[in-house]
Amino acid sequence: MHDDLEQRKSQHLDLARQPEVEPDDSDALFGCVRLVHKALPELALSDIDLTTRFCGATLRAPLMIVGMTGGTERAARINRDLAQVCEEQGVAFGVGSMRIVLGDPARMSTFDVRPHRPPLLMANLGAQQLVQTPEAAQELIGKLGADGICIHLNPAQELVQTEGDRDFRGCLDAIGALAGGLSERLLVKETGCGVSPAVARELTARGVKAIDVSGAGGTSWTRVEQLRAGDDHARVLGELLSSWGIPTAAAVRSVRAAVGDSTQLLASGGVRTGLDVAKALALGADVAGLALPLFRAHDTGGIDGARAALTQLIDSLRSICLLTGARTPRGLREVPLVLLEPLQSWLRTLGGAQ
Ligand SMILES: Cc1cc2nc3c(=O)[nH]c(=O)nc-3n(C[C@H](O)[C@H](O)[C@H](O)COP(=O)(O)O)c2cc1C
C-alpha cells in the first residue's frame, strides 16, 4: 500500500510537468477582472506594505505555496527548498498530503522542512483520512512542528482515480470536531474544483475560520488522473471532468459575499502572476496561493528558480498595488473593478455580482 502511494506520488510529479494538466478549456476567469488604474496614486513604492495576518501568523506578503508533495526523497528536496524560499520571503508554506506517514512513520522526514521555518507552516491531510483517523491531525501537526493543518477536499479526483475513495460521508462532522480545537489553525481547502458559497457556509457553521477556495482554472486533478489511468472507465470520466469545477475568481468573490469578513479566505487554482494575485485579493481573498508554477520553477531552475518566481510575484504585486492606489493588500478590496462575462453570470448564480 505504501509502495503504491509512493509510486502514485512520483507519477503525480512527473505528470505535473506536462502542459495538459492545465486544460485549455479550463479558466480561473481572472481575465474577466479589470482593476481600474490610478494615474495619481500619491504613493511611493516603498509606501506599499504587504504585511498580512493569516491563520494566526504574520506574513510579509499575502502569499502561500500550497500543499503539493512528500513521501519520497525527491519530494523531500522540493519541500525543503520551497520552505526555504518561503522563509526567506516571509510567506506561508504547506506540505502535501501526509497520508503516507499514517502507515509508515519513517516517511515523516520527507515532509520535515527543518531547519527552515516559514512564518506559517501547514501540515496536510485528506478529509476522508480525517474521518477514519480523527486523532491524526493533531499528531501530524506535532510531528511536523507546524502551526496548523490543511484538510483537503478532492472528491472529483478520488472518483476518477481507480484506487480512489468512493465514500465521502462524515467529512463535515470530522472537520467540525477538529475546528473546535484548532480554530484559525485549521485551513480547509479544495484541490482545484472550488468551494461554493453553500459549502463555505456549512464549513463556517461548524467553526471553520479559514478556507482555500482552490477553484478551477489551474492544475486539474481529474486531468492528472485521466493521464495516469490504466483503464477506460477512469480515462473517460477523467476526460469528461477535466475542466469540472467553479472558476477561482467566481469562487472567491461569491464565497466572500456569503461568509462576510470574519472568515479568512485563500484563493488558489490558476493564480499565475502578480496581477492574478492582486485580482484574487481585490475579489475578497486575504492570501493567494500557488502550487504548479512553483513546482515547475523549482523543477527547471532548482531553488534559485523557485526564489526568482516568488520574488517576481511579490514585486509585481507591489507595483500593481501602487498603480491602483492600494497601500496594503486589504486596500485592493476598495479598488473599483470591472467584471466581465462569463464571470458576471457565475456571480449572478452564486452571489457577488455587481
Ligand atoms: C504536484 C502537485 C501536487 C499536489 N498535491 C496536493 C496534496 O497532496 N494535497 C493538497 O491539498 N493539494 C495538493 N495539490 C493541489 C494544490 O494544493 C492546489 O490546490 C491546486 O493545485 C491548485 O493550484 P495551482 O493551479 O496553482 O496548481 C497539489 C498540486 C500539485 C501541482
PDBQT file of the ligand as one rigid body, heavy atoms in Angstrom, charges set to zero:
ROOT
HETATM    1  C1  LIG A 401       2.220  18.470  -7.946  1.00  0.00    +0.000 C 
HETATM    2  C2  LIG A 401       1.029  18.836  -7.091  1.00  0.00    +0.000 A 
HETATM    3  C3  LIG A 401       0.693  18.042  -6.011  1.00  0.00    +0.000 A 
HETATM    4  C4  LIG A 401      -0.396  18.373  -5.178  1.00  0.00    +0.000 A 
HETATM    5  N1  LIG A 401      -0.663  17.621  -4.056  1.00  0.00    +0.000 NA
HETATM    6  C5  LIG A 401      -1.586  18.060  -3.158  1.00  0.00    +0.000 A 
HETATM    7  C6  LIG A 401      -1.733  17.442  -1.885  1.00  0.00    +0.000 A 
HETATM    8  O1  LIG A 401      -1.052  16.458  -1.571  1.00  0.00    +0.000 OA
HETATM    9  N2  LIG A 401      -2.652  17.949  -1.016  1.00  0.00    +0.000 N 
HETATM   10  C7  LIG A 401      -3.423  19.048  -1.332  1.00  0.00    +0.000 A 
HETATM   11  O2  LIG A 401      -4.193  19.523  -0.511  1.00  0.00    +0.000 OA
HETATM   12  N3  LIG A 401      -3.331  19.633  -2.552  1.00  0.00    +0.000 NA
HETATM   13  C8  LIG A 401      -2.426  19.180  -3.451  1.00  0.00    +0.000 A 
HETATM   14  N4  LIG A 401      -2.279  19.825  -4.659  1.00  0.00    +0.000 N 
HETATM   15  C9  LIG A 401      -3.266  20.861  -5.032  1.00  0.00    +0.000 C 
HETATM   16  C10 LIG A 401      -2.783  22.268  -4.774  1.00  0.00    +0.000 C 
HETATM   17  O3  LIG A 401      -2.574  22.483  -3.392  1.00  0.00    +0.000 OA
HETATM   18  C11 LIG A 401      -3.760  23.326  -5.322  1.00  0.00    +0.000 C 
HETATM   19  O4  LIG A 401      -4.965  23.275  -4.575  1.00  0.00    +0.000 OA
HETATM   20  C12 LIG A 401      -4.080  23.141  -6.790  1.00  0.00    +0.000 C 
HETATM   21  O5  LIG A 401      -3.005  22.575  -7.486  1.00  0.00    +0.000 OA
HETATM   22  C13 LIG A 401      -4.432  24.449  -7.479  1.00  0.00    +0.000 C 
HETATM   23  O6  LIG A 401      -3.346  25.347  -7.530  1.00  0.00    +0.000 OA
HETATM   24  P1  LIG A 401      -2.453  25.577  -8.876  1.00  0.00    +0.000 P 
HETATM   25  O7  LIG A 401      -3.397  25.796 -10.016  1.00  0.00    +0.000 OA
HETATM   26  O8  LIG A 401      -1.595  26.751  -8.556  1.00  0.00    +0.000 OA
HETATM   27  O9  LIG A 401      -1.656  24.332  -9.070  1.00  0.00    +0.000 OA
HETATM   28  C14 LIG A 401      -1.197  19.509  -5.495  1.00  0.00    +0.000 A 
HETATM   29  C15 LIG A 401      -0.850  20.295  -6.612  1.00  0.00    +0.000 A 
HETATM   30  C16 LIG A 401       0.247  19.985  -7.403  1.00  0.00    +0.000 A 
HETATM   31  C17 LIG A 401       0.564  20.853  -8.597  1.00  0.00    +0.000 C 
ENDROOT
TORSDOF 0
